[in-house]
Amino acid sequence: MKLETAHSRNHFLDILKAAAILCILITHFHWTDQQRLNLLFPFWIDMAVPVFMVISGHVNACSSRRDGISSLQEAYALERIRKKLLRYLVPFGYAYLVESILISIFSASVNKWSLLYEWIRGGTDREAIMCR
């Protein structure tokens, strides 16, 4: 049962999530401990994942309310989970396909089992590939 409410997007939350994603990406660069302290990482960069998770939880709660979800059984119904998984797995699949093609081109030691393992693992480790 869907509630009939106007869907209004909170653009501030979108901007905050985008900033958190950028901060998460920044943490994946090689920083020395001194650089991390000089740039105040513990106060703003390292807070990116918790901020992103809180915002995602809030958005999910709003989505559940908008869809009329009133119980855990409804929230975790197979059809609802399938739709949410497809929403993320399809773009991930395309990104992984491109990554696999690039790895196959630039690395001679790739086989189908290692690609399957990396897909299950969530992608590859760029440094490990560069060192092969």
Backbone torsions as a table, in degrees:
resi	resn	phi	psi	omega
1	MET	NA	118.8	-178.3
2	LYS	-95.0	138.2	174.4
3	LEU	-80.2	140.0	179.0
4	GLU	-90.5	87.6	176.7
5	THR	-129.1	153.2	178.4
6	ALA	-72.0	132.4	178.9
7	HIS	-86.3	112.4	177.0
8	SER	-119.1	128.4	-177.4
9	ARG	-87.4	134.7	177.5
10	ASN	-90.0	100.4	-175.5
11	HIS	-67.9	-28.1	177.1
12	PHE	-62.1	-42.5	178.1
13	LEU	-64.6	-37.4	177.0
14	ASP	-62.0	-43.7	179.5
15	ILE	-66.0	-41.4	179.2
16	LEU	-65.2	-40.4	176.0
17	LYS	-64.5	-41.1	178.3
18	ALA	-62.5	-42.0	178.1
19	ALA	-63.9	-40.2	178.6
20	ALA	-64.3	-41.2	178.6
21	ILE	-62.2	-43.2	177.9
22	LEU	-62.4	-41.1	178.2
23	CYS	-64.6	-38.3	177.3
24	ILE	-63.3	-41.9	177.2
25	LEU	-62.7	-39.5	179.7
26	ILE	-60.6	-35.9	-179.3
27	THR	-66.3	-17.0	-178.5
28	HIS	-85.1	-4.5	173.8
29	PHE	-78.5	163.4	178.6
30	HIS	-85.0	111.2	179.1
31	TRP	-119.0	141.9	171.9
32	THR	-78.5	163.0	178.2
33	ASP	-60.7	-37.7	179.8
34	GLN	-65.7	-42.2	177.6
35	GLN	-62.3	-41.0	179.3
36	ARG	-61.1	-40.6	178.8
37	LEU	-70.8	-42.5	-179.6
38	ASN	-61.3	-35.5	-179.4
39	LEU	-90.3	8.1	176.9
40	LEU	57.6	40.5	179.9
41	PHE	-51.6	-45.1	-176.5
42	PRO	-60.9	-22.3	-175.7
43	PHE	-93.4	-24.5	-179.0
44	TRP	-134.8	-44.4	-178.5
45	ILE	-71.4	-46.4	-177.5
46	ASP	-70.1	-11.8	177.3
47	MET	-87.2	-2.3	-173.8
48	ALA	-63.2	-44.8	-178.4
49	VAL	-65.8	-48.3	177.5
50	PRO	-60.2	-40.6	178.4
51	VAL	-62.6	-45.2	179.9
52	PHE	-61.0	-42.9	-179.0
53	MET	-66.0	-40.9	178.8
54	VAL	-64.2	-44.7	178.8
55	ILE	-63.4	-43.2	179.5
56	SER	-62.1	-40.8	176.8
57	GLY	-62.4	-42.3	178.7
58	HIS	-63.5	-45.7	180.0
59	VAL	-63.6	-39.6	177.8
60	ASN	-64.5	-40.4	177.6
61	ALA	-63.8	-41.9	177.5
62	CYS	-64.1	-39.0	178.3
63	SER	-64.2	-42.4	178.4
64	SER	-64.0	-41.7	178.6
65	ARG	-64.0	-44.0	-179.6
66	ARG	-62.6	-36.0	-179.6
67	ASP	-83.4	0.2	177.9
68	GLY	77.0	24.3	178.8
69	ILE	-76.5	123.8	-177.1
70	SER	-124.4	1.1	179.2
71	SER	-145.2	161.6	177.4
72	LEU	-64.6	-34.3	179.1
73	GLN	-61.5	-41.2	177.1
74	GLU	-70.2	-39.7	-177.6
75	ALA	-64.6	-34.7	-177.8
76	TYR	-108.7	28.8	175.4
77	ALA	-65.9	144.9	-175.1
78	LEU	-56.1	-42.3	-178.9
79	GLU	-64.3	-40.9	179.0
80	ARG	-65.5	-42.9	178.8
81	ILE	-65.3	-41.5	179.8
82	ARG	-59.6	-45.3	179.9
83	LYS	-62.1	-42.2	-179.2
84	LYS	-69.3	-39.1	177.8
85	LEU	-63.6	-44.8	179.7
86	LEU	-61.6	-34.5	-179.9
87	ARG	-59.6	-31.4	-178.8
88	TYR	-102.7	-34.7	-176.4
89	LEU	-71.0	-33.6	180.0
90	VAL	-64.9	-51.5	177.0
91	PRO	-63.1	-37.9	177.6
92	PHE	-61.8	-40.9	179.1
93	GLY	-60.0	-44.8	178.1
94	TYR	-63.7	-45.1	179.7
95	ALA	-63.2	-40.0	180.0
96	TYR	-68.8	-35.0	177.1
97	LEU	-61.3	-45.9	177.9
98	VAL	-62.3	-44.6	179.3
99	GLU	-60.7	-43.1	-179.9
100	SER	-63.4	-40.4	178.2
101	ILE	-63.7	-44.7	179.4
102	LEU	-64.1	-40.7	178.9
103	ILE	-64.6	-42.1	179.4
104	SER	-61.6	-35.7	179.9
105	ILE	-71.5	-42.4	-171.8
106	PHE	-97.9	-4.1	-179.1
107	SER	-132.6	129.4	-177.9
108	ALA	-83.2	-18.4	-173.2
109	SER	-99.0	47.1	-179.4
110	VAL	-113.2	134.3	173.2
111	ASN	-131.3	170.5	-174.5
112	LYS	-64.0	-30.9	-178.9
113	TRP	-72.3	-37.3	177.9
114	SER	-68.3	-35.7	177.0
115	LEU	-66.1	-40.3	177.3
116	LEU	-63.9	-44.3	178.1
117	TYR	-59.6	-45.2	-179.6
118	GLU	-65.0	-35.4	178.3
119	TRP	-65.0	-44.6	179.1
120	ILE	-64.9	-37.3	-179.4
121	ARG	-71.3	-21.4	178.4
122	GLY	106.2	18.0	179.8
123	GLY	124.5	-174.2	-176.1
124	THR	-109.7	167.3	175.2
125	ASP	-98.8	108.9	-175.0
126	ARG	-56.1	-40.0	-179.3
127	GLU	-65.7	-39.7	-179.7
128	ALA	-64.8	-36.7	-179.9
129	ILE	-69.0	-40.5	-178.3
130	MET	-66.8	-25.8	-177.3
131	CYS	-88.7	-7.5	-177.8
132	ARG	-68.3	NA	NA
